[in-house]
């Protein structure tokens, strides 16, 4: 089944700004609440949200084997379970429906009013029910920076890092869509020079600039996924802010790894951009510094040139872009991550999410966390309003954006944006 939606010459009859993240070549998938308080699965072209449930009910997907309720659900899990052939058929059909030369929907005013919404008429939801979430640690620049701070330059990378995609199982219940604020977490920390821990608010709340991929049903218990098949089980990618409380994390992470310092919140962008949409932006992955075991060896271009940025906006102030990075910097790519995840027979399900780990580049302005940008608090980051940050303050909004661009088309992810509120205060009875 060829992908026809990526044709760079294709135009749509909807009005789309030239610099939009969502041209007709994108066709991402998400879940939103309509102006009639109905939850539906949809897509986006320009600044218009398209109700795929209504589109299906009105017959626009005739000929594609879909259940009647496939888009009338509050998550994409069942649609993702239908597999790559169905994803491509649906995405191609959407491209055809909204093609500038197709008048079937364009010239049907009643159908248009039922199917198409402006963005101020909808409320985005979490796009998938995330059963399991794994966070990897796959940027060599980030791992080297953090290791240098904690263990010194000579021992920056742990002995296993160049041989295995390091990861840990995270908490999925606290993954939230863009726009939902979070509270400053509390926990145990060990103040400098102290011998016993104290309990209180984290003083080092940080963002982590990441991306995450969403999987479909991939394997049965005990069945590894070969690396040359792994791409078939990746539905798409979102922006991912994996919030961290560095002081809580530092005290708790030995010997079993991150826990309360990470599980309080993680934020994702609401539109899942498919792997088909990203196809024109494939690039080579970084070359391995040491030979990798055979099951992790791959052929072809498995990384993607996705430009990323992070902005901090203090309350009642202007935004400052504090970092610019790129998804292509990831040392361990997505197919290696998924293959390694299942090599022991661990089953992967529809809607599972895999975080990339912090995406840092080689230069200080490309570091993907405040821990690195301020070098553990030693070098405050200056903002446009004259204030400084070593970590994130209450009232700050952190916004991440990402896009791909070549000479023909721009494909973007929109943004993931979240505000940090003070420690939660229960209401008085």
VENTA-V757854 format. One record per backbone hydrogen bond with DSSP energy under -1.0 kcal/mol. NH is the residue of the N-H (numbers start at 0). CO is the residue of the C=O. E is the energy in kcal/mol with one decimal. If there is no record, write none. Layout:
<<NH	CO	E> <NH	CO	E>>
//
This chain:
<<6	3	-1.1> <9	6	-1.7> <12	97	-1.2> <19	16	-1.9> <25	22	-2.0> <28	271	-2.0> <29	41	-2.3> <31	39	-2.5> <32	122	-2.6> <33	37	-2.7> <36	33	-2.0> <39	31	-2.5> <40	70	-2.1> <41	29	-2.8> <42	49	-1.7> <44	47	-2.1> <45	21	-3.6> <47	44	-1.8> <48	116	-2.6> <49	42	-3.1> <50	114	-3.0> <51	40	-1.8> <54	50	-2.0> <55	51	-2.3> <56	52	-2.3> <57	53	-1.9> <58	55	-1.8> <59	54	-2.1> <61	58	-1.4> <63	60	-2.1> <65	63	-1.4> <69	66	-1.5> <71	68	-1.5> <75	126	-2.2> <79	75	-2.9> <80	76	-2.0> <82	79	-1.6> <86	82	-2.1> <87	83	-2.3> <88	84	-2.2> <89	85	-2.6> <90	86	-2.6> <91	87	-2.7> <92	88	-2.1> <93	89	-2.4> <94	90	-2.2> <95	91	-2.1> <96	92	-2.7> <97	93	-2.0> <98	95	-1.0> <99	10	-2.6> <101	98	-2.1> <106	102	-2.5> <107	104	-1.9> <111	107	-2.4> <112	108	-2.2> <113	109	-1.0> <114	110	-2.1> <115	111	-2.7> <116	48	-3.0> <118	46	-1.1> <120	117	-2.0> <121	118	-1.2> <122	32	-1.6> <124	30	-2.8> <133	352	-2.5> <134	167	-2.6> <135	354	-2.3> <136	165	-1.8> <137	355	-1.6> <142	138	-2.7> <143	139	-2.2> <144	140	-2.4> <145	141	-2.7> <146	142	-2.2> <147	143	-2.4> <148	144	-1.9> <149	145	-2.0> <150	146	-3.1> <151	147	-1.3> <154	151	-1.2> <155	152	-1.0> <160	157	-1.7> <162	159	-2.0> <163	159	-1.6> <165	163	-1.1> <167	134	-2.0> <169	132	-2.9> <174	171	-1.6> <175	265	-2.9> <177	267	-1.5> <178	416	-3.2> <179	176	-1.3> <181	418	-2.6> <183	420	-1.9> <186	199	-2.1> <188	197	-2.3> <193	190	-2.2> <197	188	-2.6> <199	186	-2.0> <201	184	-2.9> <205	243	-3.4> <208	367	-2.7> <209	239	-2.1> <211	237	-2.4> <212	353	-2.2> <213	235	-2.6> <214	351	-2.2> <215	232	-2.0> <217	347	-2.4> <221	344	-2.9> <222	219	-2.5> <228	225	-1.9> <231	228	-1.2> <232	229	-1.8> <233	230	-1.6> <234	213	-2.6> <236	272	-2.6> <237	211	-2.6> <239	209	-2.5> <240	266	-3.2> <241	207	-1.5> <242	240	-1.4> <243	205	-2.6> <244	260	-2.6> <245	203	-2.5> <248	244	-2.8> <249	245	-2.4> <250	246	-1.3> <251	247	-1.8> <252	248	-2.2> <256	252	-3.4> <261	258	-1.5> <262	258	-2.1> <265	173	-1.9> <266	240	-2.6> <267	175	-2.4> <268	238	-1.8> <271	28	-3.1> <272	236	-2.2> <274	234	-1.5> <277	273	-1.2> <280	277	-2.3> <281	278	-1.3> <282	302	-2.7> <295	292	-2.1> <296	293	-1.6> <302	282	-2.0> <304	280	-2.5> <305	303	-1.5> <306	402	-2.8> <307	324	-2.5> <308	400	-1.9> <309	322	-2.2> <310	398	-2.9> <311	319	-2.4> <312	396	-2.6> <316	313	-1.6> <319	311	-2.0> <321	309	-2.3> <322	309	-1.3> <323	364	-2.2> <324	307	-1.9> <326	305	-2.0> <328	325	-1.5> <329	326	-1.6> <330	137	-2.2> <331	137	-1.2> <336	332	-2.2> <337	333	-2.7> <338	334	-2.3> <339	335	-2.6> <340	336	-2.3> <341	337	-1.3> <344	341	-2.4> <350	214	-2.6> <351	348	-1.9> <352	131	-2.3> <353	212	-2.4> <354	133	-3.3> <355	210	-2.8> <358	208	-2.9> <360	365	-1.3> <365	362	-2.5> <366	363	-1.2> <372	368	-2.7> <373	369	-2.8> <375	370	-3.2> <377	374	-1.3> <378	373	-3.2> <380	388	-3.6> <382	386	-3.1> <385	382	-1.8> <388	380	-2.2> <391	204	-2.7> <394	419	-3.7> <395	392	-1.9> <396	312	-2.1> <397	417	-2.7> <398	310	-2.6> <399	415	-2.6> <400	308	-2.0> <402	306	-1.9> <403	410	-3.5> <405	408	-2.1> <410	403	-2.0> <411	20	-2.9> <412	401	-2.3> <415	399	-2.1> <417	397	-2.1> <419	395	-2.8> <420	181	-3.7>>
//
